[in-house]
């Protein structure tokens, strides 16, 4: 869940999706839970958590992503937290 109860205002653009693919796809959570098989497949900070079931927080790469800084995000684990 996002801290405010709603997703941060990360724009859903092709450019942001491309940036996301460079970071999300190498994250431990993404790999462990095979998040490319569920919706949303990327840009969890803008689209919300993955629909994958029974996920655990095992590592977060969100703070390393340029979108994290650009949009002043906090917390992380956007793929897991509903």
C-alpha positions, 0 to 999 in steps of 0.5 A: 500500500502506498503511504497516502493510500493512493499511488504517487503521481508517477507519469505512465509514459514510454520513457518512464517504462523504459527507465523502469525496465532497467531497474525493476527487472533486476530486482530480487522481488521481480525475479523471485516472484516472476513479476513479468507474468502478472499485471502490472508488469512494470512501473509499480510505483505508478501503476500499483502492486503486482497481482502476483499472489503470496509475495514477500519483501525480500529486497528492494531496488526502488531507491536506486531507480531515477524515478524514485528521485525524480518523483520524490518517492518514499518507502519502496517495495511498490511491487509488493505493497497493496 
